[in-house]
Amino acid sequence: MRLEVEITGKTYRSAAGGPHEVLAPLKFALQSGEVGVLIGPSGCGKSTMLRIILGLDREFEGHVARPPEARIGMVFQEPRLLPWRSVEQNVRLAAPEITDAKLSELFRILELEAHRNHFPGELSLGLARRVALARAFAVEPDLLVLDEPLASLDDALAGRLRDEIATLVASRAVMTLLVTHSLDDAIRLGDRLFFLSSRPARIVQEVPISMPRAERSEVELARIRAELAALLLESK
């Protein structure tokens, strides 16, 4: 499995009728088992890029190539759960063929066992985000797209959910594309980091992280942060 993205431009028309450039030329690829991270400032065009990659926006210049049979799992910035369905029903609607054993394992990893029969209105934001993750992983995706999955969570909760995402990603050879503005999320989860400029977004730096996620201690993470800071300073 391989995802290839080559966007040569994306332009909207403003309310006044003039062109409004959102994405500048950019190019990257992901292999099965890799976690790529798109990291950039708010409003730079990350969500627009995701819509193009997912095939939801076809009005752009360039091309996106992914295997036509690839299963896609998507976690949006908001959980987008059906309020009249229970936690388990929300997940089973996305993956009706999932076995009881696989669903139980997902719920165990994401600490959702006690919430199977709860409804979205009864859940905290952190729990609702876990349900959205369970729904995405339940389809056994070949391509997993995570759009700011840890936004608006406190540090402790974000850390726990980040560890759970790492556990799930390690359990399956899936291409993962994470969108974030958090450098901490990027260096803890990513294999390759794509730093984006302000709008119109372009890739200003691509940085690989060869160290396995499980071996990234706080000392190593501090070293990676320092190296990135120096690298990004040089690129300006």
N, C-alpha and C positions, 0 to 999 in steps of 0.2 A: 504494500500500500504506500502511496506517495501523494502528497498534495503539492501542487505547483501553482503559485500565485504570481502573476505578472500584470500589474495595473499600470497603464501608461497615463491615465488621467480619469478624474471623476469631477464633473462640474454640474452644479445646480443653477437654475435660474432664480434670481432674487425677485422679491415682490415688485421691484421697479423694472424687471425684465432683463437686467444685466447678468452676465455670467458670474458665478460664485464658485471658485475652485476649492474643492474639498480634499482631494488626494492628488499629490504629485506622483511622478513615476516611481514605482517601487516594485521590488521583486524578492521573493523568498520561496523556500520549499521546506516541507516537513516529511520525515520518514516515519513509518510505523514504529511505535515505541518512544518517539521523541515528544518532549514537552517544549513547545515554542511559546515565548511570551512577547506579546506586543505591549510595550510600555511607553506611555507618553502622556502629555498634559491633558487635562479635561478639555473636551471640545476640539481635539485635534483631528478627529475623523475616524477613530477606532471602531465605533459602532457601525459607521457606514461601510468600512472595510469588511466587517463581519457579515453584514447583509449581502455584500457582493460574493464573499466566499461561500456563503450558504445558498446562493442562488436566488435570494429574495429580491435582489436589485440587479437587473441585467442592463441597465442604462449606464454603461461605463466603457472606457476604452481599455483594451487589453484582453486577457483571458485567464480563467481559473480552470485547472485540470485536476480532477480527482476521479478515482475509480467509480464508474457509474453504479456499481452494486454496493458502494460503501454505505454502511448504516451510520447515521449522524445522531449524536446526542448533544442537546443544547441546554445550557443553563443561563437564563437571562439575568439581568440586574435585579429584576423583581421575580419572586418565585413563580408567579402565574399559575397558581393551583386553582382547581375548580372548587369553589366554596361549599357546594352541596354534595361533595364526595369526600369520603374519609381519606386518611393518609394512604392506606393500602389500596383503596379504589383508584386514587389518583395515579399511583405507580402502575397498577395493573392495566389501566386504560392505555398507557403508553406501551406496555409490554405484556399483552394478554397471554403469551405463551411461557412466561417466566415460571420456573418451578417453585414450589414452596420452599425448598432447600436454599435456592439461590436468593430468593427474596428475604428469607430469614437471615442469611449471611450479610446481605446488604444492610438490612436494618440493624444488625449487630454492630457492624463497623461504624455506622452513622448514628448509633445510639437512638434508634427509633422504635425499638421493640415495644416499649411501653406506650407508644403513641399510634399504633396501627389503626385504632378505631376512632381516633380524634379527628375533628374537622379543622380545616385551615384557620378558621376564626378562633380556635382554641390554642393556636400555636404561637410561640414567640417568633421573631424574625429569624433567629438562629435555627430553630427547629424547621421552619418553613423552607429555609435554604437547604437544609439537610434532605427534606423531601424532594426538592427540585433536583438535587444531586442523585438521589436514589432513582428517580424517574429517568434521568439521563443515562445512568449506568445500567439500568434494568434492560435497556434495549441492546446491550452488549455492543456499543458503538465501535466503529472503525475510526471515526473522527469525532472527537469530543471538543466542543467549543464552550468555554467558560467566560462569560462577560461580567467582569467585576463581581465574582461570587462572594467576596468577603467584605464588600463595601458596607459601611454603616454598622459594622459589628465592633464591639469593644476588643481590645488587644487580646485578652485571654480567650474569648470565644473564637476570634479569628484564628488564633494559633491552633486551637483544637480542631477547627474545621479544616485548616490547611493541612494538618497531619492526616486527617481522614481522607482528604483528596489525594495526598501522596500515597497512602495505602491502597486506595482504589486504582490509581493509575499504575502502580507497580504490579497489580494483580492481572493486568491484561495488556497485550501489546497494542495499544491504541495511540493514534496520533492525537495529541492534545494541543489546543491553541487557547492560551489564557490571555485575556485582555485585562490590564490593570494599570493603575498609576502608582502602585506601591512597589518600591524597590525591594522591600523586605519579602513580599510575596514572590516577586520575580526570582530572587536569588535562592530562595528556599525550595521553589518548585520547578524552576526552568532548567532545561538542558541547553537551550539557545535563547538569547535575549535579543530582541529587535527594538532598538530605541528609536522612537519616532519624534520628528520635529513638531512644532506647532503647525496649525493649518496653513496651507495644504500639507498634509502629512507626507513625509518621506522617511525612509530609513536612514538615519544618520550614523548608526553604528550597529553592527551585528557582533555579539559576544557569546562565544561558546563557554559552557561550564562543564568541564569533563568529569569533575568529582561526582560520584554517585550521591543522590539525595541523602541516603542513610548515613553517609560519612561526613555530612556538613555540620560540624560542631559549631558552637557559638564563636570559637576562635577562628575557624575557617571562614565562617560567614563574615566576620569582621574584616578578615584579610581580603575576601572577594569584594566587599563594599569599598575598601580603600583602593583596590586596583581599578574598580569601575570608576570611582570618582576621579582618579588621575587620568584614566583613558578618556572619559567624557570631557574633561577640562582641556585635554590636548586637541580634541576634535572640534572644539568651538573656534 
